[in-house]
């Protein structure tokens, strides 16, 4: 938790310098509190960096494609030549991401994660998949992660400005 706290302080300090007045000074504290509520419910003082990174990526304002690539980068393993994501890594990612809606009582059951993992690896004979297959599956908007593109679309529409007026 202390390591993540330091990272958040640095992250929000950079954002504060780039966008003065747009970041609450308590943002690192609030974010750490949210991460602890999602990933350290028993109060051990331990949060996996990868889990925290997944949440920060999911909650970032980046594009869906950029988020999907970042998820792959954090959860994939290298076989020497290329990075691949295994079933186990995909389960970990989906479990980590499901803590986000879970914080507001909207999490799915562990069987949802298994069903999603099975659907991602449907027709795959190998033990791991490449980034293209992973991203293609995410773009199909699997039910277990439907909240992610929905939240992205909602946040994207906040920036839309129409130049029309009613009479």
Residue pairs with C-beta under 8 A, 6 or more apart in sequence:
1 32
1 36
1 40
1 45
1 46
1 47
2 45
3 49
4 32
4 35
4 47
4 49
4 52
5 28
5 32
8 27
8 28
8 31
8 32
9 28
11 28
12 23
12 27
12 28
12 31
15 22
15 23
16 22
16 23
16 25
24 30
31 56
34 55
34 103
35 47
35 51
35 52
35 55
36 43
36 47
37 103
38 51
38 55
38 99
38 100
38 102
38 103
39 47
39 48
39 51
39 52
39 55
39 96
39 99
40 46
40 47
48 96
50 74
50 75
50 92
50 96
51 96
51 99
53 70
53 74
54 71
54 74
54 75
54 93
54 96
54 97
55 96
55 97
55 99
55 100
57 67
57 70
57 71
57 74
58 67
58 97
58 100
58 148
59 100
60 67
61 155
62 70
63 152
64 138
64 139
64 148
64 149
64 152
65 135
67 148
67 152
68 134
68 135
68 138
68 139
69 131
69 135
71 93
71 97
71 138
72 83
72 85
72 131
72 134
72 135
73 83
74 93
75 85
75 89
75 90
75 92
75 93
76 83
76 84
76 85
76 89
76 131
77 83
77 84
77 85
77 86
77 89
77 128
78 84
79 128
82 130
83 130
83 131
84 128
84 129
84 130
85 93
85 128
85 129
85 131
85 134
86 127
86 128
87 117
87 121
87 127
87 128
89 128
90 116
90 117
90 120
90 121
90 134
91 113
91 114
91 117
94 113
94 116
94 117
94 144
94 145
95 110
95 113
97 145
97 148
98 107
98 108
98 112
98 113
98 144
99 107
100 147
101 107
101 108
101 147
106 147
108 144
112 143
112 144
113 144
115 144
116 142
116 143
116 144
116 145
119 137
119 142
120 129
120 133
120 134
120 137
120 142
121 129
124 133
138 145
141 149
